[in-house]
Amino acid sequence: MVKIAIFGVGTVGEAVVKILQENREIIKARAGKEIIPVIGVVKNLNKKRNIELELTDSSREALDRNDIDIVVELMGGIEEPLKIVRKALQLGKPVVTANKALLAYHRYELQDIAGDVAFEYEASVAGGIPIINALRDGLSANHIKSIKGILNGTSNYILTKMIKNGTDFKIALAEAQALGYAEADPTFDIGGFDAGHKLLILSSIAYGIDAKPEDILIEGIEGISSYDIAFAKEFGYSIKLLGIAKIVIDEVELRVHPVMIRDNEMIAKVDGVMNGISVVGDRVGETLYYGAGAGGDATASAVVANLIDIVRHNKKSPMLGFKHPLEVGKLKLKERGKIESKYYLRIPVIDKAGVLAEISRVFGDLDISIEALLQKNINSSSANILIATHQTRERNILRAISKIEALQPVLSRPYMMRIEK
Ligand code: HSE
């Protein structure tokens, strides 16, 4: 029998206990031993919970118990779980976590401490989709050319509602919160940070890159308006918040931002709270992963799979997938200005003669070629000019935005979105 302690018994923690109890027989058959949750650590002992489990509010009490074989960390936050995970690993106890923020900042430190002790984190990225397993083990023969993922269910739910039903941003967010998908602070979801944390975890496995959230480009979906949606529909695009990791010669691009993407692409069809990830390997080609990226049962499914794996194998593969680091200095993060893409701009202007000529002069001077253009009136005197460009460098488009903002008939800073091929 294997005994586990669960730190943090919220929605996911409760679902882990229920799966272990209700699927006991099949789990025992697959793991070879029974896996029994014996203690849960919670902040509030008085809160009503729907499970039968001994609870304590003392992390120390649970960590000091000699009979605990595996520690499950589902607390959220960074500093407190960091202390607990460090301590558990130092005691030689395997750890399973769903904590993407902890890993976004401390994965290399924790990998060093773990050494040969199992440290698993399947639930930290895309909930129930076994993407860590796929990337770390299933695709380990490949150079990973790119990863493109819809990694945040809340943002995808909001965008889907805005595009398909014309729902207002705030109402769609409230619906996602009511469904239990959003983070405690929803700016983590809509600002792209949650997806950024997940992308960093995936990119460590793919590229051995030790980047922090502050090192990469992260933009959210807050600025998207009905004008952008109208433009996307008119030209056959969908809008998705994508986490993108790709290798371009010897540099790695890591970025999270909304994109316009052709609406016939597979990933454009991932709607609602679902997550979807495309991984392209140099040998296997494109592989696709789809499923529930959040919610108690889906996330707990990944946590329990890690527990079964640990009980079966103890240590299957190195935490981040590399036994030896890649050659030092071989792969670098690409600077933002050097990213190449097509771009969409929404430019609010006073609707009068000559405005378009002034704007197109800026594009011409910077050698940016326009691919499509649409005007949508705001009222009788102002309008949004909506422009899609051909491929250019991000540095050029940022210069164009500053120059256009300074033009007299332009009412405010243009809104920019990248168009993903
Ligand atoms: N808030 C996250 C989402 C949940 O909306 O996808 C799981 O990380």
Residues whose N, C-alpha, C, O or C-beta is under 5 A from the ligand:
A	BS01	HSE	L151 N152 G153 T154 Y181 A182 E183 D189 G293 A294
